[in-house]
Amino acid sequence: MSAVQPGVGIIGGGIMGAGIAEAAARAALSRISAAPELSVLGEQSVIVEAVPEFEELALDLFARVDEIARPDALLATNTSSIPVAKTLLLHVPRP
């Protein structure tokens, strides 16, 4: 996907630590993908919402994802402006 630019950030790593951190980051990146359509989320174990910071949009998305996601899937949010404890946890079917 061309919109995603892979990169590695290392804090406090020496030469050896940098190589280990880079290898771990690259291995993790191989397990992460963007979902262009909700239908591909049904078998994922971790689903991270990362839509624009509009409360109604996030609530609608979580409700739709809840219908598709497997029962043991971890649903997470990338929000920085929607109060999770006061909004999302009260309205999401399975917080």
C-alpha positions in Angstrom: 0.0 0.0 0.0 1.7 3.2 -1.1 0.0 5.4 1.5 1.9 3.7 4.3 5.6 4.5 4.6 7.4 1.9 6.7 10.0 3.2 9.1 11.9 2.4 12.3 12.3 4.6 15.3 14.8 3.7 18.0 15.1 5.3 21.4 18.2 4.6 23.5 19.5 1.7 21.3 23.2 1.2 20.7 24.5 -0.4 17.5 23.5 -3.9 18.6 20.2 -2.7 20.0 19.4 -0.8 16.9 19.7 -4.0 14.8 17.5 -6.0 17.1 14.9 -3.2 17.2 14.9 -2.9 13.4 14.5 -6.6 13.0 11.6 -6.7 15.4 10.0 -3.7 13.8 10.3 -5.3 10.3 8.9 -8.5 11.6 5.9 -6.7 13.1 5.3 -4.7 9.9 4.9 -7.9 8.0 2.0 -8.8 10.3 0.2 -5.4 9.9 -2.1 -4.5 7.1 -4.6 -1.7 6.3 -8.2 -2.8 5.6 -9.7 -1.0 2.6 -13.1 -2.7 3.4 -14.6 -3.9 6.6 -15.3 -7.4 5.2 -11.7 -8.4 5.6 -11.7 -7.8 9.3 -13.7 -11.0 10.2 -10.7 -13.2 10.9 -8.3 -10.6 12.5 -7.2 -11.0 16.1 -6.5 -7.2 16.6 -8.4 -4.4 14.9 -7.3 -0.8 15.4 -9.7 2.0 14.4 -7.8 5.0 12.9 -10.5 7.2 11.3 -10.7 11.0 11.5 -11.5 12.4 14.9 -15.3 12.6 14.7 -17.1 10.9 17.5 -20.1 9.7 15.5 -17.8 8.3 12.8 -15.9 6.3 15.4 -19.0 5.0 17.1 -20.6 4.0 13.8 -17.4 2.2 12.8 -17.1 0.3 16.1 -20.7 -0.8 15.8 -20.2 -2.1 12.3 -16.9 -3.8 13.2 -18.5 -5.5 16.2 -20.9 -7.2 13.8 -18.0 -8.6 11.7 -15.2 -9.2 14.1 -14.6 -12.6 15.7 -15.7 -12.8 19.4 -12.2 -12.8 20.8 -10.8 -10.0 18.6 -9.2 -7.1 20.4 -10.7 -3.8 19.3 -8.6 -0.7 19.8 -8.7 2.9 19.0 -6.2 5.4 17.7 -8.1 8.4 18.9 -6.5 11.3 20.8 -9.5 13.6 21.1 -12.6 11.3 21.7 -12.9 10.5 25.4 -12.7 6.8 25.4 -14.0 6.1 29.0 -16.9 8.6 28.7 -17.9 8.0 25.1 -16.6 4.9 23.4 -17.0 2.6 26.4 -20.6 3.6 26.9 -21.6 3.1 23.3 -19.5 0.4 21.8 -21.2 -3.1 22.1 -18.1 -4.8 23.4 -15.5 -2.4 24.7 
